[in-house]
Amino acid sequence: MRYEFYYWPSIQGRGEFVRLALEEAGADYLDVARGAENDGAGVPALLRLLDDASLAQPPFAPPFLKAGKRVIAQTASILWFLGARHRLAPSGEAGRLWTHQLQLTLADFVDEIHDTHHPIAGSLYYEEQSEEARRRAADFVKTRAPKFLGYFERVLARNPSGGGHLVGARRSYADLSLFQVVAGLRYAFPRAMARLEKKHPRVVALHDRVAERPRLRAYLRSKRRIAFNEEGIFRHYPELDG
Amino acid sequence: MRYEFYYWPSIQGRGEFVRLALEEAGADYLDVARGAENDGAGVPALLRLLDDASLAQPPFAPPFLKAGKRVIAQTASILWFLGARHRLAPSGEAGRLWTHQLQLTLADFVDEIHDTHHPIAGSLYYEEQSEEARRRAADFVKTRAPKFLGYFERVLARNPSGGGHLVGARRSYADLSLFQVVAGLRYAFPRAMARLEKKHPRVVALHDRVAERPRLRAYLRSKRRIAFNEEGIFRHYPELDG
């Protein structure tokens, strides 16, 4: 079965956590909104599904994944679903839930990263809230980023199975997501990260190892990987990088 | 088995979503941080578990639930766990995931509600960010609250099993959580909600029905239900209620 994946075509955004899982799994998927409109794809196809009044279980927002007749939204829910089907999470309930708990904590981290440049409203441009962004980013760099990174460093240190994975002895979607957060933070806050990485060697090692997984290595060098840019979650505004 | 529930003792906060599920289930639980310090409970007990270096799967932050030897954190993960054990969600995988997807959308809504009064930093007082809060709350009331409430109104309208529930024909933890969000919005934004409720009759009807469920009705009138206040997520600052 070919999955249909729906997300905004010009940014990594929250969709990238799903793309990484699909790529690592070697899953067959169509990145619908990046397709051509005259093939019935593109952003119009995304909006059609989002507004489809016949869906009994509609998504609130992208990303969402169509798997047969099911449409699953919310990044962490999609990963729960893919994790079970593609061995991107343990098979037992307790291990699945722990992986998911880590993903939800990463989602909280990502929300806070987004709000460094959009503290007032997603509907306004950065330039309309850059003063507030400066205040919020200063607190983020000083207190929030170290708190989150310190947490994942502790989880890695305490994983009794070792191997540098967050969960057990195998890679999971949580590892892929932590990779993405580190990559994004390096792009958005290079000066702050140069300091923070020294204190979080296990997190950095996980990032580097995930980047070298054969399928992801190929993906990251392909055109399928959208470059970081100032439309996404991770944006490089030098004035916010304290 | 008696659950041990851990959350800050003076606010409803994110913990309230778990308390409502435990109460509706009639589960045996101890609200640890509200207990007496000389019984080994209270906030010190919460901090002890949060800082317990022997936990291989540590929580990032409250709320968390101790079930036997397991410690489960993240509100939505705790509800996933309780949903399966206390029939607060469908038993099939697809129904469980749909309920969870709704919960994650409610969690996003709650994050945005929190940030109306704390747009810059959780570590600062409201008074240190009240100007920014005014801007953020204006956007929230005008665009975000209608978007979220409209979504849940649509989900209720499209539920083929009817009965006024979000999921299938029975109440789920997602219903309890939507009740809590409506109750909190009424407290925080009474003027805005007086307008918004007229456009979302199904959401209001769900709130009213959940409040009359026998166990919840008893809970809401008991001392176990902490009153809304200006330390929690839902705060009433008249200047933010546009």
Interface residues (C-beta under 8 A of the other chain):
Chain A: A53 L55 A56 Q57 P58 F60 R70 I72 A73 Q74 A76 S77 W80 F81 A94 L97 W98 H100 Q101 L104 T105 D108 D111 D115 P119 I120 A121 S123 L124 Q129 E132 R135 R136 D139 F140 T143 F148 Y151 R154 V155 R158 N159 P160
Chain B: A53 L55 A56 Q57 P58 F60 R70 I72 A73 Q74 A76 S77 W80 F81 A94 L97 W98 H100 Q101 L104 T105 D108 D111 D115 P119 I120 A121 S123 L124 Q129 E132 R135 R136 D139 F140 T143 F148 Y151 R154 V155 R158 N159 P160
